[in-house]
Amino acid sequence: MTKLFHRFIRCALAFSLAGLPFTAQAGLIGTDEMAAPAPMQTERARILDFMSRADVQQELQAQGLTAQAAQSRVDALTDDEVRHLAGKIDELPAGATSGAVGVVGVAVLLVLVTYVIVRLFYPQK
């Protein structure tokens, strides 16, 4: 049983490493970029503008949150939280489905590949 488990782990690691990108990027940052703080009011305005969209308003109402309550929560955010949230808004895919669909698809694919590997290497007697 442990041989089966070890072989399964080795195969799973080999397949997962084959799909990972191994890239890195580095660059110099100028002192003017480091010295000048990002204007928080602009980022807060971007967050509020994002929250004023109709689809976001519908989702907020579905979660039981009014627009005024959401705005007061954004006003109460710290600068680091505003920076983090604005960065998340920039990373959102435009017009795409949520990431959950991709995760479920990868999980199903992984289960199918595992099933095929086990059936090939360990046939039923």
Backbone as XML, in Angstrom:
<?xml version="1.0"?>
<chain id="A" units="angstrom">
  <residue number="1" name="MET">
    <atom name="N" x="0.828" y="-1.201" z="0.000"/>
    <atom name="CA" x="0.000" y="0.000" z="0.000"/>
    <atom name="C" x="0.866" y="1.256" z="0.000"/>
  </residue>
  <residue number="2" name="THR">
    <atom name="N" x="1.957" y="1.241" z="0.777"/>
    <atom name="CA" x="2.802" y="2.432" z="0.825"/>
    <atom name="C" x="3.515" y="2.638" z="-0.498"/>
  </residue>
  <residue number="3" name="LYS">
    <atom name="N" x="3.851" y="1.546" z="-1.210"/>
    <atom name="CA" x="4.476" y="1.714" z="-2.526"/>
    <atom name="C" x="3.516" y="2.406" z="-3.483"/>
  </residue>
  <residue number="4" name="LEU">
    <atom name="N" x="2.253" y="2.006" z="-3.415"/>
    <atom name="CA" x="1.240" y="2.634" z="-4.254"/>
    <atom name="C" x="1.124" y="4.114" z="-3.928"/>
  </residue>
  <residue number="5" name="PHE">
    <atom name="N" x="1.109" y="4.424" z="-2.642"/>
    <atom name="CA" x="0.993" y="5.819" z="-2.231"/>
    <atom name="C" x="2.208" y="6.630" z="-2.669"/>
  </residue>
  <residue number="6" name="HIS">
    <atom name="N" x="3.403" y="6.073" z="-2.499"/>
    <atom name="CA" x="4.620" y="6.792" z="-2.889"/>
    <atom name="C" x="4.677" y="6.998" z="-4.400"/>
  </residue>
  <residue number="7" name="ARG">
    <atom name="N" x="4.269" y="6.000" z="-5.152"/>
    <atom name="CA" x="4.282" y="6.143" z="-6.601"/>
    <atom name="C" x="3.251" y="7.194" z="-7.036"/>
  </residue>
  <residue number="8" name="PHE">
    <atom name="N" x="2.102" y="7.186" z="-6.381"/>
    <atom name="CA" x="1.081" y="8.183" z="-6.685"/>
    <atom name="C" x="1.596" y="9.594" z="-6.395"/>
  </residue>
  <residue number="9" name="ILE">
    <atom name="N" x="2.252" y="9.778" z="-5.258"/>
    <atom name="CA" x="2.793" y="11.096" z="-4.906"/>
    <atom name="C" x="3.847" y="11.526" z="-5.922"/>
  </residue>
  <residue number="10" name="ARG">
    <atom name="N" x="4.722" y="10.612" z="-6.322"/>
    <atom name="CA" x="5.754" y="10.960" z="-7.309"/>
    <atom name="C" x="5.124" y="11.382" z="-8.628"/>
  </residue>
  <residue number="11" name="CYS">
    <atom name="N" x="4.120" y="10.653" z="-9.078"/>
    <atom name="CA" x="3.460" y="11.001" z="-10.336"/>
    <atom name="C" x="2.727" y="12.336" z="-10.227"/>
  </residue>
  <residue number="12" name="ALA">
    <atom name="N" x="2.058" y="12.547" z="-9.108"/>
    <atom name="CA" x="1.331" y="13.804" z="-8.920"/>
    <atom name="C" x="2.293" y="14.982" z="-8.884"/>
  </residue>
  <residue number="13" name="LEU">
    <atom name="N" x="3.428" y="14.831" z="-8.220"/>
    <atom name="CA" x="4.413" y="15.910" z="-8.188"/>
    <atom name="C" x="5.010" y="16.168" z="-9.564"/>
  </residue>
  <residue number="14" name="ALA">
    <atom name="N" x="5.273" y="15.105" z="-10.322"/>
    <atom name="CA" x="5.827" y="15.279" z="-11.670"/>
    <atom name="C" x="4.847" y="16.044" z="-12.557"/>
  </residue>
  <residue number="15" name="PHE">
    <atom name="N" x="3.556" y="15.694" z="-12.487"/>
    <atom name="CA" x="2.574" y="16.402" z="-13.306"/>
    <atom name="C" x="2.388" y="17.851" z="-12.854"/>
  </residue>
  <residue number="16" name="SER">
    <atom name="N" x="2.412" y="18.078" z="-11.553"/>
    <atom name="CA" x="2.202" y="19.445" z="-11.075"/>
    <atom name="C" x="3.399" y="20.329" z="-11.395"/>
  </residue>
  <residue number="17" name="LEU">
    <atom name="N" x="4.615" y="19.798" z="-11.319"/>
    <atom name="CA" x="5.791" y="20.600" z="-11.647"/>
    <atom name="C" x="5.876" y="20.905" z="-13.133"/>
  </residue>
  <residue number="18" name="ALA">
    <atom name="N" x="5.327" y="20.044" z="-13.956"/>
    <atom name="CA" x="5.358" y="20.285" z="-15.394"/>
    <atom name="C" x="4.497" y="21.481" z="-15.774"/>
  </residue>
  <residue number="19" name="GLY">
    <atom name="N" x="3.485" y="21.802" z="-14.979"/>
    <atom name="CA" x="2.580" y="22.893" z="-15.321"/>
    <atom name="C" x="2.889" y="24.217" z="-14.666"/>
  </residue>
  <residue number="20" name="LEU">
    <atom name="N" x="3.895" y="24.266" z="-13.779"/>
    <atom name="CA" x="4.196" y="25.513" z="-13.079"/>
    <atom name="C" x="5.201" y="26.354" z="-13.855"/>
  </residue>
  <residue number="21" name="PRO">
    <atom name="N" x="4.931" y="27.634" z="-14.010"/>
    <atom name="CA" x="5.923" y="28.494" z="-14.652"/>
    <atom name="C" x="7.003" y="28.889" z="-13.644"/>
  </residue>
  <residue number="22" name="PHE">
    <atom name="N" x="8.232" y="28.772" z="-14.047"/>
    <atom name="CA" x="9.352" y="29.136" z="-13.186"/>
    <atom name="C" x="10.012" y="30.394" z="-13.742"/>
  </residue>
  <residue number="23" name="THR">
    <atom name="N" x="9.356" y="31.521" z="-13.560"/>
    <atom name="CA" x="9.907" y="32.778" z="-14.043"/>
    <atom name="C" x="9.962" y="33.769" z="-12.893"/>
  </residue>
  <residue number="24" name="ALA">
    <atom name="N" x="10.919" y="34.651" z="-12.983"/>
    <atom name="CA" x="11.046" y="35.720" z="-12.000"/>
    <atom name="C" x="11.420" y="36.993" z="-12.737"/>
  </residue>
  <residue number="25" name="GLN">
    <atom name="N" x="11.059" y="38.110" z="-12.152"/>
    <atom name="CA" x="11.351" y="39.388" z="-12.782"/>
    <atom name="C" x="11.787" y="40.356" z="-11.700"/>
  </residue>
  <residue number="26" name="ALA">
    <atom name="N" x="12.834" y="41.069" z="-11.970"/>
    <atom name="CA" x="13.332" y="42.047" z="-11.010"/>
    <atom name="C" x="13.707" y="43.323" z="-11.759"/>
  </residue>
  <residue number="27" name="GLY">
    <atom name="N" x="13.673" y="44.418" z="-11.061"/>
    <atom name="CA" x="14.039" y="45.686" z="-11.664"/>
    <atom name="C" x="14.365" y="46.698" z="-10.584"/>
  </residue>
  <residue number="28" name="LEU">
    <atom name="N" x="14.989" y="47.767" z="-11.003"/>
    <atom name="CA" x="15.348" y="48.816" z="-10.070"/>
    <atom name="C" x="14.181" y="49.766" z="-9.870"/>
  </residue>
  <residue number="29" name="ILE">
    <atom name="N" x="14.050" y="50.268" z="-8.672"/>
    <atom name="CA" x="13.026" y="51.245" z="-8.342"/>
    <atom name="C" x="13.735" y="52.558" z="-8.060"/>
  </residue>
  <residue number="30" name="GLY">
    <atom name="N" x="13.288" y="53.598" z="-8.711"/>
    <atom name="CA" x="13.891" y="54.905" z="-8.513"/>
    <atom name="C" x="13.534" y="55.492" z="-7.161"/>
  </residue>
  <residue number="31" name="THR">
    <atom name="N" x="14.370" y="56.397" z="-6.681"/>
    <atom name="CA" x="14.116" y="57.005" z="-5.378"/>
    <atom name="C" x="12.868" y="57.877" z="-5.399"/>
  </residue>
  <residue number="32" name="ASP">
    <atom name="N" x="12.566" y="58.474" z="-6.553"/>
    <atom name="CA" x="11.355" y="59.293" z="-6.616"/>
    <atom name="C" x="10.096" y="58.440" z="-6.466"/>
  </residue>
  <residue number="33" name="GLU">
    <atom name="N" x="10.144" y="57.197" z="-6.940"/>
    <atom name="CA" x="8.997" y="56.308" z="-6.760"/>
    <atom name="C" x="8.856" y="55.870" z="-5.309"/>
  </residue>
  <residue number="34" name="MET">
    <atom name="N" x="9.954" y="55.651" z="-4.644"/>
    <atom name="CA" x="9.908" y="55.221" z="-3.253"/>
    <atom name="C" x="9.546" y="56.375" z="-2.318"/>
  </residue>
  <residue number="35" name="ALA">
    <atom name="N" x="10.017" y="57.576" z="-2.614"/>
    <atom name="CA" x="9.808" y="58.717" z="-1.724"/>
    <atom name="C" x="8.380" y="59.256" z="-1.816"/>
  </residue>
  <residue number="36" name="ALA">
    <atom name="N" x="7.778" y="59.201" z="-2.991"/>
    <atom name="CA" x="6.438" y="59.763" z="-3.176"/>
    <atom name="C" x="5.377" y="58.745" z="-2.763"/>
  </residue>
  <residue number="37" name="PRO">
    <atom name="N" x="4.599" y="59.036" z="-1.728"/>
    <atom name="CA" x="3.543" y="58.097" z="-1.338"/>
    <atom name="C" x="2.402" y="58.123" z="-2.351"/>
  </residue>
  <residue number="38" name="ALA">
    <atom name="N" x="1.767" y="57.006" z="-2.502"/>
    <atom name="CA" x="0.627" y="56.930" z="-3.418"/>
    <atom name="C" x="-0.532" y="57.729" z="-2.833"/>
  </residue>
  <residue number="39" name="PRO">
    <atom name="N" x="-1.207" y="58.519" z="-3.645"/>
    <atom name="CA" x="-2.331" y="59.305" z="-3.124"/>
    <atom name="C" x="-3.506" y="58.398" z="-2.752"/>
  </residue>
  <residue number="40" name="MET">
    <atom name="N" x="-3.785" y="58.340" z="-1.467"/>
    <atom name="CA" x="-4.825" y="57.442" z="-0.969"/>
    <atom name="C" x="-6.216" y="57.877" z="-1.411"/>
  </residue>
  <residue number="41" name="GLN">
    <atom name="N" x="-6.426" y="59.177" z="-1.553"/>
    <atom name="CA" x="-7.754" y="59.633" z="-1.937"/>
    <atom name="C" x="-8.112" y="59.155" z="-3.341"/>
  </residue>
  <residue number="42" name="THR">
    <atom name="N" x="-7.118" y="59.078" z="-4.222"/>
    <atom name="CA" x="-7.376" y="58.590" z="-5.573"/>
    <atom name="C" x="-7.768" y="57.122" z="-5.529"/>
  </residue>
  <residue number="43" name="GLU">
    <atom name="N" x="-7.058" y="56.345" z="-4.697"/>
    <atom name="CA" x="-7.372" y="54.927" z="-4.602"/>
    <atom name="C" x="-8.726" y="54.709" z="-3.915"/>
  </residue>
  <residue number="44" name="ARG">
    <atom name="N" x="-9.028" y="55.520" z="-2.915"/>
    <atom name="CA" x="-10.355" y="55.420" z="-2.288"/>
    <atom name="C" x="-11.452" y="55.752" z="-3.300"/>
  </residue>
  <residue number="45" name="ALA">
    <atom name="N" x="-11.201" y="56.765" z="-4.132"/>
    <atom name="CA" x="-12.180" y="57.137" z="-5.151"/>
    <atom name="C" x="-12.367" y="56.003" z="-6.163"/>
  </residue>
  <residue number="46" name="ARG">
    <atom name="N" x="-11.274" y="55.310" z="-6.500"/>
    <atom name="CA" x="-11.386" y="54.170" z="-7.418"/>
    <atom name="C" x="-12.228" y="53.056" z="-6.797"/>
  </residue>
  <residue number="47" name="ILE">
    <atom name="N" x="-12.028" y="52.807" z="-5.507"/>
    <atom name="CA" x="-12.805" y="51.770" z="-4.824"/>
    <atom name="C" x="-14.276" y="52.155" z="-4.793"/>
  </residue>
  <residue number="48" name="LEU">
    <atom name="N" x="-14.556" y="53.409" z="-4.448"/>
    <atom name="CA" x="-15.948" y="53.864" z="-4.408"/>
    <atom name="C" x="-16.583" y="53.844" z="-5.791"/>
  </residue>
  <residue number="49" name="ASP">
    <atom name="N" x="-15.793" y="54.180" z="-6.825"/>
    <atom name="CA" x="-16.300" y="54.126" z="-8.195"/>
    <atom name="C" x="-16.627" y="52.685" z="-8.583"/>
  </residue>
  <residue number="50" name="PHE">
    <atom name="N" x="-15.761" y="51.755" z="-8.178"/>
    <atom name="CA" x="-16.009" y="50.339" z="-8.445"/>
    <atom name="C" x="-17.275" y="49.875" z="-7.741"/>
  </residue>
  <residue number="51" name="MET">
    <atom name="N" x="-17.468" y="50.334" z="-6.518"/>
    <atom name="CA" x="-18.635" y="49.919" z="-5.747"/>
    <atom name="C" x="-19.922" y="50.564" z="-6.246"/>
  </residue>
  <residue number="52" name="SER">
    <atom name="N" x="-19.829" y="51.603" z="-7.055"/>
    <atom name="CA" x="-21.035" y="52.253" z="-7.568"/>
    <atom name="C" x="-21.569" y="51.578" z="-8.832"/>
  </residue>
  <residue number="53" name="ARG">
    <atom name="N" x="-20.838" y="50.583" z="-9.349"/>
    <atom name="CA" x="-21.320" y="49.858" z="-10.528"/>
    <atom name="C" x="-22.582" y="49.073" z="-10.176"/>
  </residue>
  <residue number="54" name="ALA">
    <atom name="N" x="-23.434" y="48.875" z="-11.167"/>
    <atom name="CA" x="-24.735" y="48.234" z="-10.926"/>
    <atom name="C" x="-24.579" y="46.782" z="-10.469"/>
  </residue>
  <residue number="55" name="ASP">
    <atom name="N" x="-23.666" y="46.032" z="-11.092"/>
    <atom name="CA" x="-23.519" y="44.630" z="-10.714"/>
    <atom name="C" x="-22.949" y="44.481" z="-9.309"/>
  </residue>
  <residue number="56" name="VAL">
    <atom name="N" x="-22.076" y="45.404" z="-8.929"/>
    <atom name="CA" x="-21.521" y="45.367" z="-7.571"/>
    <atom name="C" x="-22.602" y="45.757" z="-6.566"/>
  </residue>
  <residue number="57" name="GLN">
    <atom name="N" x="-23.423" y="46.748" z="-6.919"/>
    <atom name="CA" x="-24.522" y="47.148" z="-6.040"/>
    <atom name="C" x="-25.503" y="45.996" z="-5.814"/>
  </residue>
  <residue number="58" name="GLN">
    <atom name="N" x="-25.798" y="45.240" z="-6.875"/>
    <atom name="CA" x="-26.691" y="44.096" z="-6.735"/>
    <atom name="C" x="-26.092" y="43.055" z="-5.802"/>
  </residue>
  <residue number="59" name="GLU">
    <atom name="N" x="-24.793" y="42.793" z="-5.939"/>
    <atom name="CA" x="-24.150" y="41.804" z="-5.077"/>
    <atom name="C" x="-24.113" y="42.280" z="-3.622"/>
  </residue>
  <residue number="60" name="LEU">
    <atom name="N" x="-23.867" y="43.573" z="-3.424"/>
    <atom name="CA" x="-23.873" y="44.107" z="-2.064"/>
    <atom name="C" x="-25.255" y="43.959" z="-1.432"/>
  </residue>
  <residue number="61" name="GLN">
    <atom name="N" x="-26.290" y="44.251" z="-2.208"/>
    <atom name="CA" x="-27.651" y="44.108" z="-1.686"/>
    <atom name="C" x="-27.986" y="42.649" z="-1.427"/>
  </residue>
  <residue number="62" name="ALA">
    <atom name="N" x="-27.472" y="41.749" z="-2.259"/>
    <atom name="CA" x="-27.701" y="40.322" z="-2.040"/>
    <atom name="C" x="-27.019" y="39.857" z="-0.744"/>
  </residue>
  <residue number="63" name="GLN">
    <atom name="N" x="-25.920" y="40.511" z="-0.386"/>
    <atom name="CA" x="-25.215" y="40.184" z="0.853"/>
    <atom name="C" x="-25.808" y="40.916" z="2.052"/>
  </residue>
  <residue number="64" name="GLY">
    <atom name="N" x="-26.793" y="41.781" z="1.806"/>
    <atom name="CA" x="-27.466" y="42.492" z="2.894"/>
    <atom name="C" x="-26.757" y="43.765" z="3.313"/>
  </residue>
  <residue number="65" name="LEU">
    <atom name="N" x="-26.075" y="44.426" z="2.391"/>
    <atom name="CA" x="-25.325" y="45.639" z="2.703"/>
    <atom name="C" x="-25.841" y="46.779" z="1.833"/>
  </residue>
  <residue number="66" name="THR">
    <atom name="N" x="-26.151" y="47.900" z="2.450"/>
    <atom name="CA" x="-26.613" y="49.052" z="1.683"/>
    <atom name="C" x="-25.415" y="49.813" z="1.132"/>
  </residue>
  <residue number="67" name="ALA">
    <atom name="N" x="-25.682" y="50.687" z="0.171"/>
    <atom name="CA" x="-24.612" y="51.462" z="-0.443"/>
    <atom name="C" x="-23.984" y="52.422" z="0.565"/>
  </residue>
  <residue number="68" name="GLN">
    <atom name="N" x="-24.797" y="53.012" z="1.437"/>
    <atom name="CA" x="-24.272" y="53.935" z="2.436"/>
    <atom name="C" x="-23.383" y="53.206" z="3.438"/>
  </residue>
  <residue number="69" name="ALA">
    <atom name="N" x="-23.786" y="52.012" z="3.849"/>
    <atom name="CA" x="-22.977" y="51.236" z="4.790"/>
    <atom name="C" x="-21.656" y="50.828" z="4.155"/>
  </residue>
  <residue number="70" name="ALA">
    <atom name="N" x="-21.701" y="50.460" z="2.882"/>
    <atom name="CA" x="-20.468" y="50.087" z="2.187"/>
    <atom name="C" x="-19.530" y="51.279" z="2.066"/>
  </residue>
  <residue number="71" name="GLN">
    <atom name="N" x="-20.090" y="52.458" z="1.776"/>
    <atom name="CA" x="-19.263" y="53.655" z="1.662"/>
    <atom name="C" x="-18.639" y="54.018" z="3.009"/>
  </residue>
  <residue number="72" name="SER">
    <atom name="N" x="-19.383" y="53.873" z="4.071"/>
    <atom name="CA" x="-18.818" y="54.175" z="5.389"/>
    <atom name="C" x="-17.730" y="53.178" z="5.760"/>
  </residue>
  <residue number="73" name="ARG">
    <atom name="N" x="-17.868" y="51.938" z="5.326"/>
    <atom name="CA" x="-16.818" y="50.951" z="5.581"/>
    <atom name="C" x="-15.563" y="51.265" z="4.785"/>
  </residue>
  <residue number="74" name="VAL">
    <atom name="N" x="-15.719" y="51.722" z="3.547"/>
    <atom name="CA" x="-14.551" y="52.103" z="2.749"/>
    <atom name="C" x="-13.867" y="53.314" z="3.372"/>
  </residue>
  <residue number="75" name="ASP">
    <atom name="N" x="-14.650" y="54.262" z="3.890"/>
    <atom name="CA" x="-14.054" y="55.441" z="4.541"/>
    <atom name="C" x="-13.294" y="55.066" z="5.808"/>
  </residue>
  <residue number="76" name="ALA">
    <atom name="N" x="-13.677" y="53.956" z="6.441"/>
    <atom name="CA" x="-13.028" y="53.532" z="7.681"/>
    <atom name="C" x="-11.781" y="52.684" z="7.443"/>
  </residue>
  <residue number="77" name="LEU">
    <atom name="N" x="-11.483" y="52.331" z="6.190"/>
    <atom name="CA" x="-10.310" y="51.499" z="5.891"/>
    <atom name="C" x="-9.014" y="52.261" z="6.160"/>
  </residue>
  <residue number="78" name="THR">
    <atom name="N" x="-7.985" y="51.534" z="6.577"/>
    <atom name="CA" x="-6.664" y="52.143" z="6.743"/>
    <atom name="C" x="-6.013" y="52.274" z="5.370"/>
  </residue>
  <residue number="79" name="ASP">
    <atom name="N" x="-4.895" y="53.014" z="5.330"/>
    <atom name="CA" x="-4.199" y="53.219" z="4.056"/>
    <atom name="C" x="-3.697" y="51.909" z="3.460"/>
  </residue>
  <residue number="80" name="ASP">
    <atom name="N" x="-3.183" y="51.021" z="4.300"/>
    <atom name="CA" x="-2.705" y="49.734" z="3.795"/>
    <atom name="C" x="-3.857" y="48.901" z="3.232"/>
  </residue>
  <residue number="81" name="GLU">
    <atom name="N" x="-4.993" y="48.932" z="3.899"/>
    <atom name="CA" x="-6.151" y="48.188" z="3.414"/>
    <atom name="C" x="-6.659" y="48.767" z="2.095"/>
  </residue>
  <residue number="82" name="VAL">
    <atom name="N" x="-6.622" y="50.086" z="1.968"/>
    <atom name="CA" x="-7.044" y="50.727" z="0.716"/>
    <atom name="C" x="-6.106" y="50.317" z="-0.409"/>
  </residue>
  <residue number="83" name="ARG">
    <atom name="N" x="-4.801" y="50.340" z="-0.153"/>
    <atom name="CA" x="-3.820" y="49.945" z="-1.157"/>
    <atom name="C" x="-4.042" y="48.493" z="-1.581"/>
  </residue>
  <residue number="84" name="HIS">
    <atom name="N" x="-4.266" y="47.619" z="-0.604"/>
    <atom name="CA" x="-4.473" y="46.204" z="-0.896"/>
    <atom name="C" x="-5.750" y="45.986" z="-1.712"/>
  </residue>
  <residue number="85" name="LEU">
    <atom name="N" x="-6.827" y="46.635" z="-1.315"/>
    <atom name="CA" x="-8.106" y="46.476" z="-2.017"/>
    <atom name="C" x="-8.050" y="47.053" z="-3.425"/>
  </residue>
  <residue number="86" name="ALA">
    <atom name="N" x="-7.392" y="48.195" z="-3.597"/>
    <atom name="CA" x="-7.262" y="48.782" z="-4.928"/>
    <atom name="C" x="-6.418" y="47.875" z="-5.826"/>
  </residue>
  <residue number="87" name="GLY">
    <atom name="N" x="-5.407" y="47.244" z="-5.254"/>
    <atom name="CA" x="-4.610" y="46.292" z="-6.023"/>
    <atom name="C" x="-5.426" y="45.086" z="-6.450"/>
  </residue>
  <residue number="88" name="LYS">
    <atom name="N" x="-6.318" y="44.626" z="-5.571"/>
    <atom name="CA" x="-7.181" y="43.501" z="-5.912"/>
    <atom name="C" x="-8.144" y="43.875" z="-7.041"/>
  </residue>
  <residue number="89" name="ILE">
    <atom name="N" x="-8.636" y="45.102" z="-7.036"/>
    <atom name="CA" x="-9.542" y="45.548" z="-8.101"/>
    <atom name="C" x="-8.806" y="45.565" z="-9.431"/>
  </residue>
  <residue number="90" name="ASP">
    <atom name="N" x="-7.537" y="45.986" z="-9.414"/>
    <atom name="CA" x="-6.757" y="46.008" z="-10.650"/>
    <atom name="C" x="-6.502" y="44.611" z="-11.187"/>
  </residue>
  <residue number="91" name="GLU">
    <atom name="N" x="-6.431" y="43.618" z="-10.312"/>
    <atom name="CA" x="-6.134" y="42.247" z="-10.735"/>
    <atom name="C" x="-7.361" y="41.495" z="-11.230"/>
  </residue>
  <residue number="92" name="LEU">
    <atom name="N" x="-8.556" y="42.031" z="-11.017"/>
    <atom name="CA" x="-9.767" y="41.324" z="-11.416"/>
    <atom name="C" x="-9.828" y="41.159" z="-12.928"/>
  </residue>
  <residue number="93" name="PRO">
    <atom name="N" x="-10.262" y="39.986" z="-13.396"/>
    <atom name="CA" x="-10.403" y="39.800" z="-14.835"/>
    <atom name="C" x="-11.595" y="40.584" z="-15.361"/>
  </residue>
  <residue number="94" name="ALA">
    <atom name="N" x="-11.453" y="41.140" z="-16.545"/>
    <atom name="CA" x="-12.512" y="41.943" z="-17.137"/>
    <atom name="C" x="-13.462" y="41.042" z="-17.908"/>
  </residue>
  <residue number="95" name="GLY">
    <atom name="N" x="-14.678" y="40.904" z="-17.421"/>
    <atom name="CA" x="-15.688" y="40.138" z="-18.124"/>
    <atom name="C" x="-15.500" y="38.640" z="-18.058"/>
  </residue>
  <residue number="96" name="ALA">
    <atom name="N" x="-14.649" y="38.160" z="-17.214"/>
    <atom name="CA" x="-14.414" y="36.723" z="-17.121"/>
    <atom name="C" x="-15.229" y="36.133" z="-15.979"/>
  </residue>
  <residue number="97" name="THR">
    <atom name="N" x="-15.233" y="34.817" z="-15.923"/>
    <atom name="CA" x="-15.928" y="34.140" z="-14.839"/>
    <atom name="C" x="-15.048" y="34.166" z="-13.605"/>
  </residue>
  <residue number="98" name="SER">
    <atom name="N" x="-15.592" y="33.736" z="-12.505"/>
    <atom name="CA" x="-14.830" y="33.756" z="-11.264"/>
    <atom name="C" x="-13.750" y="32.690" z="-11.291"/>
  </residue>
  <residue number="99" name="GLY">
    <atom name="N" x="-12.793" y="32.806" z="-10.400"/>
    <atom name="CA" x="-11.697" y="31.863" z="-10.325"/>
    <atom name="C" x="-12.133" y="30.502" z="-9.827"/>
  </residue>
  <residue number="100" name="ALA">
    <atom name="N" x="-13.306" y="30.418" z="-9.216"/>
    <atom name="CA" x="-13.786" y="29.141" z="-8.695"/>
    <atom name="C" x="-14.018" y="28.143" z="-9.824"/>
  </residue>
  <residue number="101" name="VAL">
    <atom name="N" x="-14.452" y="28.611" z="-10.971"/>
    <atom name="CA" x="-14.685" y="27.721" z="-12.104"/>
    <atom name="C" x="-13.369" y="27.086" z="-12.538"/>
  </residue>
  <residue number="102" name="GLY">
    <atom name="N" x="-12.319" y="27.867" z="-12.590"/>
    <atom name="CA" x="-11.012" y="27.341" z="-12.958"/>
    <atom name="C" x="-10.480" y="26.357" z="-11.945"/>
  </residue>
  <residue number="103" name="VAL">
    <atom name="N" x="-10.665" y="26.645" z="-10.673"/>
    <atom name="CA" x="-10.188" y="25.753" z="-9.617"/>
    <atom name="C" x="-10.919" y="24.420" z="-9.680"/>
  </residue>
  <residue number="104" name="VAL">
    <atom name="N" x="-12.222" y="24.462" z="-9.867"/>
    <atom name="CA" x="-12.997" y="23.225" z="-9.970"/>
    <atom name="C" x="-12.567" y="22.438" z="-11.208"/>
  </residue>
  <residue number="105" name="GLY">
    <atom name="N" x="-12.340" y="23.120" z="-12.320"/>
    <atom name="CA" x="-11.893" y="22.447" z="-13.541"/>
    <atom name="C" x="-10.551" y="21.764" z="-13.358"/>
  </residue>
  <residue number="106" name="VAL">
    <atom name="N" x="-9.610" y="22.440" z="-12.709"/>
    <atom name="CA" x="-8.304" y="21.847" z="-12.456"/>
    <atom name="C" x="-8.424" y="20.664" z="-11.513"/>
  </residue>
  <residue number="107" name="ALA">
    <atom name="N" x="-9.276" y="20.775" z="-10.506"/>
    <atom name="CA" x="-9.465" y="19.668" z="-9.558"/>
    <atom name="C" x="-10.044" y="18.448" z="-10.261"/>
  </residue>
  <residue number="108" name="VAL">
    <atom name="N" x="-11.028" y="18.637" z="-11.130"/>
    <atom name="CA" x="-11.619" y="17.524" z="-11.864"/>
    <atom name="C" x="-10.578" y="16.900" z="-12.785"/>
  </residue>
  <residue number="109" name="LEU">
    <atom name="N" x="-9.795" y="17.721" z="-13.451"/>
    <atom name="CA" x="-8.742" y="17.216" z="-14.327"/>
    <atom name="C" x="-7.711" y="16.417" z="-13.541"/>
  </residue>
  <residue number="110" name="LEU">
    <atom name="N" x="-7.346" y="16.893" z="-12.367"/>
    <atom name="CA" x="-6.383" y="16.189" z="-11.523"/>
    <atom name="C" x="-6.930" y="14.833" z="-11.078"/>
  </residue>
  <residue number="111" name="VAL">
    <atom name="N" x="-8.197" y="14.775" z="-10.724"/>
    <atom name="CA" x="-8.803" y="13.510" z="-10.324"/>
    <atom name="C" x="-8.821" y="12.531" z="-11.505"/>
  </residue>
  <residue number="112" name="LEU">
    <atom name="N" x="-9.155" y="13.003" z="-12.696"/>
    <atom name="CA" x="-9.174" y="12.137" z="-13.868"/>
    <atom name="C" x="-7.787" y="11.606" z="-14.196"/>
  </residue>
  <residue number="113" name="VAL">
    <atom name="N" x="-6.777" y="12.473" z="-14.147"/>
    <atom name="CA" x="-5.407" y="12.051" z="-14.426"/>
    <atom name="C" x="-4.952" y="11.033" z="-13.389"/>
  </residue>
  <residue number="114" name="THR">
    <atom name="N" x="-5.274" y="11.255" z="-12.129"/>
    <atom name="CA" x="-4.914" y="10.315" z="-11.070"/>
    <atom name="C" x="-5.585" y="8.972" z="-11.301"/>
  </residue>
  <residue number="115" name="TYR">
    <atom name="N" x="-6.834" y="8.983" z="-11.672"/>
    <atom name="CA" x="-7.572" y="7.752" z="-11.933"/>
    <atom name="C" x="-6.922" y="6.966" z="-13.075"/>
  </residue>
  <residue number="116" name="VAL">
    <atom name="N" x="-6.575" y="7.663" z="-14.148"/>
    <atom name="CA" x="-5.954" y="7.003" z="-15.294"/>
    <atom name="C" x="-4.596" y="6.424" z="-14.908"/>
  </residue>
  <residue number="117" name="ILE">
    <atom name="N" x="-3.813" y="7.164" z="-14.151"/>
    <atom name="CA" x="-2.497" y="6.680" z="-13.736"/>
    <atom name="C" x="-2.627" y="5.428" z="-12.878"/>
  </residue>
  <residue number="118" name="VAL">
    <atom name="N" x="-3.546" y="5.467" z="-11.925"/>
    <atom name="CA" x="-3.728" y="4.310" z="-11.048"/>
    <atom name="C" x="-4.201" y="3.103" z="-11.850"/>
  </residue>
  <residue number="119" name="ARG">
    <atom name="N" x="-5.111" y="3.302" z="-12.797"/>
    <atom name="CA" x="-5.612" y="2.188" z="-13.598"/>
    <atom name="C" x="-4.532" y="1.626" z="-14.514"/>
  </residue>
  <residue number="120" name="LEU">
    <atom name="N" x="-3.639" y="2.470" z="-15.023"/>
    <atom name="CA" x="-2.566" y="1.996" z="-15.912"/>
    <atom name="C" x="-1.496" y="1.235" z="-15.154"/>
  </residue>
  <residue number="121" name="PHE">
    <atom name="N" x="-1.045" y="1.803" z="-14.038"/>
    <atom name="CA" x="0.070" y="1.210" z="-13.304"/>
    <atom name="C" x="-0.349" y="0.105" z="-12.352"/>
  </residue>
  <residue number="122" name="TYR">
    <atom name="N" x="-1.575" y="0.114" z="-11.918"/>
    <atom name="CA" x="-2.050" y="-0.876" z="-10.950"/>
    <atom name="C" x="-3.383" y="-1.472" z="-11.415"/>
  </residue>
  <residue number="123" name="PRO">
    <atom name="N" x="-3.348" y="-2.325" z="-12.407"/>
    <atom name="CA" x="-4.622" y="-2.917" z="-12.878"/>
    <atom name="C" x="-5.202" y="-3.841" z="-11.824"/>
  </residue>
  <residue number="124" name="GLN">
    <atom name="N" x="-6.505" y="-3.981" z="-11.841"/>
    <atom name="CA" x="-7.198" y="-4.858" z="-10.916"/>
    <atom name="C" x="-6.918" y="-6.321" z="-11.273"/>
  </residue>
  <residue number="125" name="LYS">
    <atom name="N" x="-6.704" y="-7.119" z="-10.267"/>
    <atom name="CA" x="-6.403" y="-8.544" z="-10.516"/>
    <atom name="C" x="-7.633" y="-9.384" z="-10.439"/>
  </residue>
</chain>
